[in-house]
């Protein structure tokens, strides 16, 4: 997705196998925007203790980073929000970290299922009195939603254009 957002294919290594990102990676865009890719701690081909360490790294980063403007919590459309995602959302709420839920890989399921998943997530967040932003839906392969996400990030960085 970072390749699609930056329009620079090949800048970020990708794999069909989840768990490729294992460290914090920074991608500077212009003078005001830096995208940070954190390890995914959910569905990844890694030992449980490694995923636990990634989860702690992510939690530490999102709860202590003062310059952080927004966290995009990427959720695979097929699998939905997992318990670890709920924990991270709770942490972000407690630490008043702004976040945006982004459904990814929307091209891999039927459009009606994408809409259902988005509604399910929004209802779950509302039920927990969470600060709900509309769920964004994107596909790196088809490009669907990438422009909208880019616009949101641009506004956050106070860019006219990214």
Steps between C-alpha positions, in 0.01 A plus 500: 500500500789740567616456142153596377473796739838640402462410131851356521482132416780292643594742780342273757572129482186290486423133535201271468603362838385718795769612745761651267520828696686418820640840599386863496548647152474872420397646164535878474261668257575867451591716797199440726402139458673184607322167464609239750457133426478291815508121522166326470439294811186318390498248220871456428725205438705547814534335838253614763775655716620701198146627437472585871821706474365679190178573684692658789710704256186630328327579830805688628531697177137607469460591866820703545575666166420869557520605134261227389198651325306190399531123511355309208401166647505262205245221521486221244143505368485122492585458870361812667602643837686253719540508881846660471350774282238567769779526758687750283183703442440513877858613556469772235175618656657515847808684373281725280681394184293576192449200278332400178386145428591403144361181349759357261489249216142592418548347156515151656138491621161589354406871525201420721733322744730805507203722590383254766847482653527881511157530666587224746818682603330839533219349710751322722695823555182696577388232748831548684458880497803531275588811305371371168638625171334354192673175406701544181517221244797451268657260256862539396445273201199677349582844644152531653496742792869590472425851379259559790756379753766717339264800531437430870874476566560818301251691711659372816841619379339823378613432147305632206605191310707184556 
